[in-house]
Amino acid sequence: MSLKSVLFAAVAAVSLAGAASAEGTKIMVQDQYARVSTKMASSGAAFMNIMNMSSEADQLLAVRSDVAKRVELHTHMESGDGVMKMMHVEDGFAIPAEGSHMLQRGGDHVMFMGLTETLEHGDVVPLTLVFKNAGEINIEIPVDLERKPGHMKHSN
Ligand SMILES: [Cu+2]
C-alpha cells in the first residue's frame, strides 16, 4: 500500500514536470511589485524581472490593467542636462532569447497613468502583459511601498 502510493506520487511528479516543459509558458515573471509615490498619487509604476525561456527573442508590446486609464511602457533617459526624464517606449521592451529583461526603478518600467483607484500597501493589481510571441500573460502584482530601490544610480 505504501509502496503503491509512493510509486503513484513519482508518476504524478514526472507527468507534471513533462507537461510544464512541453507546453508551459515560455515567459516567467519574477520579483514583481508596484508602487505609488504618495497615497493621493494619480500615477504609479510597476517593476519586475521578465525571463524568456524560449530560444527565440520576444518583445513586451503592451500592458493592460483596469487600475489606470492608461498603462504605458516607459524608460528613463538622461536629457542632456543630467536630468532623468521618463519617456514612452512605443515599441516596448525586447526580451532576449533564453535571457531576461529587468524593469526597475530608474530604468524601464510599467507606468500607470490616471489611477482609477488608490493603491495601498498590500493591494494586488491584476496586469495583462502582451508579448509578440508568447501572447497575453496575466499576472498579479503586489503593491509594495516599502521596497527600496535597487542599486541603480538614478531612482524615482
Ligand atoms: Cu513612467
Residues whose N, C-alpha, C, O or C-beta is under 5 A from the ligand:
A	BS01	CU	H74 M86 M111
